[in-house]
Amino acid sequence: MKIHYRETEGGIEIVRCFGSDPQVELPGRIDGKPVVRTAAYAFSARKDREDEDIKVFETEDAEMFRGEEHLLAGEEVESVAFPDSMRQIGRYLFYGCRNLRSLEFSDCLTDIGSGAFTGCWTLSRLTVHLTEGKRTCVSEILGDLWQRIDVTFYGDGMEARLVFPEHYEEAVENTPARILFTQHHGSGNNYRQCFYNKEMDWRKYDSLFYLAKAQDKVDVISDLVFARLLYPVELTDDARREYEEWLKENAVSVAAYLTDEEDTEKLRELAQRCLWSRESIGEAVEYAARTGKGEVLSLLMDERQRLFPGKEKKYEL
């Protein structure tokens, strides 16, 4: 990869990147100095003109792909991993990056330029490394985006995963009264308020589950619930029981979703937590047989025999 950059008082500013891989990983240091910021429009294809006052840095693999390099901007960018030293990203950094799906950074990133995520409709994953504490810029990023975002936090031996559902507004007209009013869909806006002074408020997040149950689809709720149960950072017993009760009550629809995804890990979790009934696991077995999911069917039949011993019906796929 070839990088255009500037030297600033605090370190290196990234101006442009050129390469052949849409998965961009920026170096932590250039010329012995830390990479601390990106210039405005650095990954946008809508930049008016290119900078001239720049230096050029080439990564070790640059020679291997010479001739294949092109500007990594706009639709050419699918993921970006910032180094832990990154502290500031410029205005409209990812403007128009419609294929950007994931972003990785640390809690050192504290300054988000205006419009940085304009047009990033497919951004769906944030990976955050906690190196200095618990404060992050996650709430600012979420506030700029309406779609579902899955966030993973890593730090000091801890891993936490959270689902922030989508939300959107719809203008609805009451024609007889000639009144236009706004309807809100999805619980995502409420979940985006679960931060205090840039720190995650885990209990507030769990307290909003009633909204997710009322407004979101089974697949989203299922992912949200398993994320909290499998990575239970600051999860109270009451919240755990509420999540498990929802899984038990919706075991058939949850199993259908997990079967379609062939997610055997979470299907095993249902059994380990004793959330199956004879009827629900029976329906799950029938669904796996109908959809031809052989591995899932085998797993479910084994779990049914273990939990509810009896004569097994044979299935042919």
N, C-alpha and C positions, 0 to 999 in steps of 0.2 A: 504494500500500500504506500502511496505517496501522499504526504501531508503538507499543505501550505500553512504556515504559522507565522506568528509575530512573537517577539520577546517583549514582555511587559515588566513593570516593576515587581509584580508579585509572582511572575512565572510565565508560562507559555500560553498563548491564546491560539486555539485552532481556528483556521479560516476556511479551509476547504479540504476535502479528502478525495483521493482518486484510487481506484482499484477495480477488482473484478468480483469481489465477494460482497453481496448485499448485507451480510452479517458483519457489521463494523465494530471492531474493538480498538479503542484508542489507547495509545501507550501512556504510561504514567509519567514518563520523563522524556524530554527531548533536549539534547545538548546539555545533559546534567541538571536541567531545571524542571520543576514539577509542572505538569499540565493542569492549569487551574480554571480555564474559561474557554468558551467558544464565542466566536464573533456572531453578530446578527446574520441570519439567513444562511448559516454555514452548511446546513443540509437541505436547503430549499432550492428548487429549480427555478424559483421566481425572483431571484436576485437581479437587480437592475444591471449591475456591472461588476466585473471581477476586480478584486483588489490587486494593486501592483506592488505595494510596499510589503512584500512577503518573503519568507525564506522557505526552503524546501527540505523536508526530512523524508527519508525512505526507510521503511521497515526491512527486516532481514529477508522477507520473501518477495521484495519488490522486483528483483532481477528475474525471478522465476516466472512472473506474470507480466513482464514488460511487453508491451504491444497489445495486451488485453485490457489495460487500464482505461477507465472512463470516469467521469465525474460521478461521485456517489452523492446523489441529491435527488429529491423528489421521489418518484416511484421506484428509483433504483435502490432505495434503502428499506430493509425489512427489520433490522434490529440494530440497536446501538448499545454498546457497553462502555460507560464512562469509567475512568480510573477513580480510585478512592480520593485522589487529590482534587478532583473537579469541584469547584465551588460556585461557578456562575455559568449560566447558559444565556446566550444573547436573544434579542428580540426575534420573533418569527423563525426560530431555529429550524423547526420541522414544518414550516408552512407548506402545505400541499403534499406532505409525505403520506400519501394514501395507503401505501403498503407497509407502513411502519407498524409492527405488531408487538414488539417488546422493547423495553428500556431497562438498563441496569445501571445503578449508581449507588453512592453511599450517602450517609447523613451529613457529609461535608458539603454536599450540594444544597445551598440555602437560598440562592438568588435565581429566580426564574424570570426571564425576560417576557415582556407582554407579547401575547399572541404566539408563544412558542409552539403550541400544539394545534394551531389553526388548521383544520382540514385533516387531522389524524383520526379518521373515522374507524380504522381497524386496530388501533392500539388497544391491546387487551391484557398485557402482562407487565407488571412492574416488579423488579427484583431489587431489594433495598438492603444494603449492608450497613449495620449499625456498628460504627467504629468509635464514636465519641459519646454516645448517650442514646436517648430515645426520641429526640426531636428530629423530624424529617420534613421534606417539602412535599410529601405524598398528598396532603390535603389540598395544596395548591394545584397540583397536577390533576387530581380528581375533579376539582372544581371547574376545570376547563373542558371536561369531557362528559358526555351524556351516556356513553355506552358502558356495558359491563366491563369492569376492570378487575383482574385477579392480582392480588399483591402478596408477595412473599418477603418476609423479613428474616434476615440472618444476623446473628450477633451473639458473641460470648457463649457458644454452644447451644443457642436457642434458634429454633425455626418455627415461624408462625405463618399461616396462610389464611388470607381473608378474601372473600368475594364481595365486591361492591356492585350490586345489580344496576342495570340501566335505569334511566328515567327520562321521560320526555313530556312535553306539554302539547296539548291539542286544543285548538280554538274551535269551540262548538257554538253554533248559532241557534238561539231560541227565536225562530222566525216570527211567531205571532206577537211576541213581546218586543221584537227587534233589538234583542240584547245578545251581545257576543261575550261568552264567558270561557274561562280556561279550565280544562280538565288535566289533572296530573296523573301520569301512568308510571307504575313501577316505584319501588321503594328506594331506589338509588340515591335520590336527593337527601333523604333522611339519613341513610348510612354514611353519606359524605360529611355529615356533621359530627362524626364520632371522633373528633380530635380536639384536644384542649392544649393551647399553647404549642401546637405542632406535635404533640404527643398523642399516641393512640389511646383512646379510652375504651378498653376492652369490655367493661361492664355495660357501658352505654350501647356498644355494638350489639351485645347479646340481648339487651333489653328491647331492641327493635324487631325481634324475630316475628312478633305478631303482625307487623306490617308486611314482611316478606311473605308470610303465609297467606295474607289477604290479596297481595298485589302481584306476586311473581309466579312464574311457571315452575313446574315440578323439577325440571332439570337444574334450574338456577338454585332453587331452594335446597335440592339434594347436594349440589356442590358446596353450597355455603355451609350446610350442616356437617358434612364430612370433613371440610377444612377445619372447622372448630373442634370436632371430636378427635381427629387424628393428630392435630397440632394444638393441644389444649392450653395455650399460654393464658394464664390468669382466668381460666374457665371455672366458674363456680359449679358446685354440685347441682344447684337448682337449674342453671342454664343447661348443663349436661343432660339432666332428666327431661327437660323440655324438648331438646333436640332429639333425644332418643325416642320420646313418645311420638313425635311427628313421624319419624322413620317407621315406627311400628304401625301407626295408623295408615300410612301411605306405602306400606311395603310392596304392594303389587305394582303400583305405578313407578315407584323408585326402582324396583327390580327390572321393569321393562326398559327403563332408561339405561340402567347399568348394563343390561344384556345387550342393548344396541351398541353401547360403547365397548362391550367386552371387557368391562372393568371388574375383573375377578377379585382384586384386592378389597374393594368396597363391598362386594357381595359376601365375601368371607367375614367382613366386619359385622354385617347384619347377623350372621350366625353366632359369632363370638360374643356379641352383646345380647343374645337371646331375644332378638326382635322379630323372629318369624313366628307365625302361627301355622298350624297344619294346613289351613286353607290358603294362606297367602303364599307359602312356599310351593304348594301344589299348583297354584295359578302361575307362579314364576317358572316352574318346570315346564308347564304346558306352553308358555310363551317362548321359552328358549327352544323347545322342540319345533314349534311352528316357524320360527325365524331361522332355523338351521344353525344355531350357535352351539356347535358341538362341545367345545371346551367348557362353556358356561353351563350347558345342560349336564355334563358329567359332574361338575362341581355341585350344582344344585341338587342333583339326585343323591350324591354322597351325603350332603348336608341334611337332606330330608330323611335319609335312612338313619343317620346318626341322631337327629333330634326327635324323629317320630318313627321309630322302628315299625316295620310292617312289610307286606308284600309290595315289591316294586313293579310298576308298569314298564314294559320295554318300549323303547322308541327307536325308529330307524330314520336316519338323516339322509 
